[in-house]
């Protein structure tokens, strides 16, 4: 829902970029930036929570059931959502009062944002958020490294146990065949299922893939934005239009990247997408082949 609301908040920016002005009034401009920033912030926090969930599932699998429960996850998500909406309403409401000095319309990107020249509470709140983003990046890097280390050890342990299992199974099989030579049909190959020690652990593999995907998306989208905001508040008397466009291009597609990541990771999403797209592609293929 946060990603959907972010996309909705960007819809009025399309005519604003074309017209190089905001045709819907300053109040609606403030509301759109409130919608975009609030839901992007919620999305970032939920990405951190998803990374933490995968981290606990891989590094502490025996504690996962007691630490991560459905009721606790729902409660944390609701608390983050409502508290972030309330906090951002206060900051943007205070920043947009008076002569409108703390919120400014930027025609190069088609939406309102903090005024980096006339700095106020809203500007410095975004300045603080930039440092929080850097802290999130450090935390996600540490969790990612621990997940990778555990996965590497687990893969090596599985490979070693599989080799020992196959060797013991073949030895036992040869002994059994020698003792029961009167049987008409002898068993061949390892005893039991030789693939059992080498089975992939789906939950661990999925945790690693989700953690890598959301971490890479977060680093690409938000680290340049955080560095640019800190630099602009500290040293920038004016905002570079080129740099502003770059950080907007990097950060705002996060609302479209997250659903794609989860869709790729969830098998039922892929199956539903295949059921929807397969008939369409078949009809297009038939139409292309039948057209003269």
FENURJO-V501515 format. One record per pair of residues at least 12 apart in sequence whose ideal C-beta (glycine too) atoms are under 7 Angstrom apart, sorted by the first residue. I is the first residue (numbers start at 0). J is the second residue. Records with the same first field share a line. If there is no record, write none. Layout:
BEGIN
I->J, J
END
This chain:
BEGIN
1->38, 41, 42, 45
2->42, 254, 257, 258
4->34, 38
5->35, 38, 39, 42, 254
6->254
8->31, 34, 35
9->35, 251
11->23, 31
12->109, 110
13->109
15->109, 110
16->109
19->106
20->106
21->104
25->99
28->104, 111
29->91, 95, 102, 111
31->110, 111
32->91, 102, 110, 111, 112
33->87, 88, 91
35->110
36->87
37->83, 84, 87
39->253, 254
40->83, 87
41->79, 80, 83
42->253, 254, 257
43->135, 221
44->79
45->76
46->213, 217
47->135, 139
48->75
49->209, 213
50->139, 142, 210, 213, 214
51->142
52->67
53->146, 206, 209, 210
54->142, 145, 146, 210
55->67
56->202, 206
57->146, 149, 150, 203, 206, 207
58->145, 146, 149
90->120, 121, 124
91->121
93->120, 121
94->119, 120, 121
100->114, 117, 119
101->113, 114, 117, 119, 120, 121, 122
102->114, 121
105->243
107->240, 243, 244
108->243, 244, 247
113->125
115->231, 232, 235, 238
116->236, 237
122->232
125->228
126->228, 229, 232
129->225, 228, 229
132->221, 225
133->225
136->218, 222
139->214, 217
143->210, 214
146->206, 207, 210
150->203, 207
153->203
157->196, 197
160->196
161->196, 197
164->193, 196
165->189, 193
168->189, 190, 191, 193
169->189
171->190
172->186, 189, 190
205->264
208->264
209->264
212->260
213->260
216->253, 256, 260
219->249
220->249, 250, 253
221->250
223->246, 249
224->246, 249, 250
227->242, 246
END
